[in-house]
Amino acid sequence: MGFAVGLAYNLKKDCPRSDTEVEDADAEFEEQSTVDRIAKALRARGHRIVKVPYRPGLLSRLQRLNVDIVFNIAEGWEGRCREAIVPAILESLGIPYTGSDPLTLAVCLDKAVTKAIISASGIPTPWCSKVSNVNELANLRVDSLKYPLFVKPAYEGSSKGVRSSSKVTDPVGLFDMVNWITTVYGQPALIEEFLPGREFTVGIVGNKEITAFPIMEVRPVAETEPESFVYCYDTKHNNLEQFLCPAPVTDELAAAILDVAIKSYRALECRDLARVDVRLDGTGVPNFLEINPLPGLSTVSLFPVTAMASGISFEELIDKILEVAATRTNVEARKVTQAQNQQVIAGQRHRTVPLRR
């Protein structure tokens, strides 16, 4: 039985512009082609699609939405809770949706809060500190910190605000990078221990039962040591990376990487899907780096590429995401109940009421 599916999303072309616009301002948002591709995949499975772009009037549009479930890839525009906005509205309206709930989405976008939960859960992750401005660096005694360090925006994804200069080797570089992030991106900077090992990513779908796709390794195109590689906006923009999936790792290392990824998915209470980034420390131990509970679904996004490595086509992946969300929220049963209620109401309207004499 097909569903009426709302498709919520942010388009790059609708991204608000500002005087401090940077080249990666729209990095997290979607191209129309990606939205159309998802819609086509859902229609191929017999679903009716209602597109819901993230624009003014979104709330009233969602209030009038007559769908069984929303396929949510909406990122919101601004703030550390932006990814939670659409799910929060949908929950208030009682509309099921794909993906994690508002709390998990808000937590996972704040990298410092995410890592605090990960660390408290006993999962290895590099040391970090969040600073709101360069004046707060005095509290860290930067001269005594162990370099190199890595500096990035505290509330972004898709390598937004990450450059080759994000890896800093001295207090001057640290000051400059923190100043640039807090000034240009208008948010705190996360200062993190730099891990010198290989970098991996793991795509996951499911809830009670989960499936981890083959591990992907992200490497530089040029021959260089892992400690010199920074997977950043510059690297992506200039196609300086290569992806190996399945990653060439031993069974022992693969098990350790998957252990970190799955434990992180559980610890942060992700639902339906997520992508976990993992990097090895100097001793070869996998460490949690970041998690994306709203992973990209474009033709070049890592999440669908890892799914394809396990033999799952893009259409099958989209159907799988909808299926696990629909099962979790009992959409089929809800749909039957709503149809029965409508029949009862219709019957009551047509019932003849005898006149009293």
Residue, then its C-alpha position, 0 to 999 in steps of 0.5 A: m500500500g502506497f503512502a502520501v509522503g511529504l518531502a521536506y527540504n532546503l534548496k541551495k538557491d533559497c539559502p539566505r545571503s548576508d554581508t559576511e557570505v562565504e563560499d561554503a554558505d550553502a554547503e549543507f543544502e540541497e540541489q533541486s536535482t537531489v530532491d527530484r531524484i528522491a521524489k522519483a524513487l518514492r514514486a517508483r514505489g507507489h507513493r504519492i509525493v507532496k514537496v515541502p520546501y523550507r520557505p516562509g509559510l512553512l508552518s502553515r503549509l505543514q499544518r495543512l499537509n494531508v500526508d501519512i509521513v514526511f520524508n525529512i531532509a530539511e536542515g533549517w537555515e540558522g542556529r544550532c537547533r536548526e535541524a530540529i525545527v521541522p521535526a519539532i513542528l511535525e511532532s506538534l502536529g502529530i505527523p510521523y517523519t523519517g529520521s531522528d527526533p528534535l533532541t538528537l538532531a539538536v545535540c548532534l549539530d553541537k559538536a561539543v555536546t555530542k562529544a561530551i555524550i560520546s565520551a561519557s559513554g566510554i567511546p574514544t574521541p579526541w579532547c576538545s574545547k569550545v570557545s566563543n571568542v579569542n578572549e576565551l583562549a586565555n582560559l586554555r593556556v594555549d602555550s601549553l596545549k599539545y599541537p597540532l590541533f584542529v579548529k572548526p565551527a561548533y555548529e556546522g556539517s558538510s565540512k562547512g568552515v573547515r579549511s586546510s588551515s584548520k589544522v594549526t601547529d602553534p598559538v598564532g595559528l590557533f588564534d587566527m583560526v578561532n578569530w576567523i570562525t567566530t567572526v565569519y561564521g558567527q558561532p563558537a569554534l571547536i578546538e580539538e586534538f588532531l588525530p594523525g591516522r586514517e579517516f573512515t565513515v560508516g553509514i547506518v540504517g535501522n532502529k532496533e535492528i540496524t544495518a551498517f554499510p561497508i566501511m568507507e575510507v577517505r584518502p587524499v588523491a596525492e600520495t601523502e601520509p594520513e597525518s598530512f590529510v585534512y578532509c575539508y572544503d578545499t579538498k572537496h571543492n578541488n576533488l582532491e580526495q578518493f573513496l575506498c569502499p569497502a575500505p582496505v582494513t583488517d577484520e580486527l580494525a573493521a570490527a573496531i571501527l564498526d563498534v565505535a560507529i554503532k555504539s555512537y549511533r545508540a548513545l546519541e539515540c539516532r533513528d532510521l539513519a545516520r553517518v558516523d565519521v571515525r579517525l584513527d589516533g596515533t596508536g591506531v585506535p578508532n576514535f569518534l569524530e562526528i555524526n550526521p543524523l541527516p546525511g546527504l543523499s545527492t549523487v556524490s554523498l557518501f551515505p548512498v555511496t556506501a549503501m551502493a557498495s553493499g549492493i543497495s541501489f539509490e531507489e532501494l535505499i530511499d525505500k529502506i529509509l521510509e520503510v524503517a521510519a514507517t515501521r517505527t511509527n506504525v504508519e500502516a496501522r495509523k492509515v487504516t485507523q484514519a480511514q475507519n474513522q473517516q467512514v464512521i464520520a461519513g456514515q454519521r453525516h448521512r444518517t437520517v435523524p427522525l423528527r420529534r412530534 
